[in-house]
Amino acid sequence: MLTLGKAAPAFTLPDQDEKNIKLADLKGQWVVLYFYPKDDTPGCTVEACDFTAGSAAFQKLNATVIGCSGDSPASHRKFIQKHKLAVQLLSDEDHTVMSKYGAYGEKMMYGKKVTGVIRSTVIIDPSGKVAHHWAKVQAKGHAEAVKAKLAELQGASTATPTATTTAKTVKKKAASKA
């Protein structure tokens, strides 16, 4: 299982272009690694499209967003093309990496216990350590929560300052200098 502040489990997996991606090669940047059950299904499409819609904001936060499922690279290519996705997708067909990240195992589905992919997300810091982990997530709105957490972890604010807050800040600075 994952422990905050500990090294994220190493992996090497093929992406949609069958190029091997290693976690070690991503050091020096923030990584948002999200696990999802299946390409081109309703919830997974919502999640991938939401991460794509926020891609500029994730880039500003020096973060690479990577999705991972048990689908093949060919399936990922079709999914990316169909929905014009801007996220890299990794293929973990034997669920080895997902298991290391707690994203594959027993879960409840329609009131029954089944074994499968558990929708979850991990933020990995630039040194390769687990900075945050969502063990179970809902697809809709999750990308926004990840973006906010990433900004918080980096000490940045996701809120755009309003004229009122900017004026208050200027007044406070002026008062403190007096």
Sequence and secondary structure as in RCSB ss.txt:
>XXXX:A:sequence
MLTLGKAAPAFTLPDQDEKNIKLADLKGQWVVLYFYPKDDTPGCTVEACDFTAGSAAFQKLNATVIGCSGDSPAS
HRKFIQKHKLAVQLLSDEDHTVMSKYGAYGEKMMYGKKVTGVIRSTVIIDPSGKVAHHWAKVQAKGHAEAVKAKL
AELQGASTATPTATTTAKTVKKKAASKA
>XXXX:A:secstr
   TTSB    EEEBTTS EEEGGGGTTSEEEEEE S TTSHHHHHHHHHHHHTHHHHHHTTEEEEEEESS HHH
HHHHHHHHT  SEEEE TT HHHHHTT EEEEEETTEEEEEE  EEEEE TTSBEEEEESS  STTHHHHHHHHH
HHHHT   S   HHHHHHHHHHHHHHH 
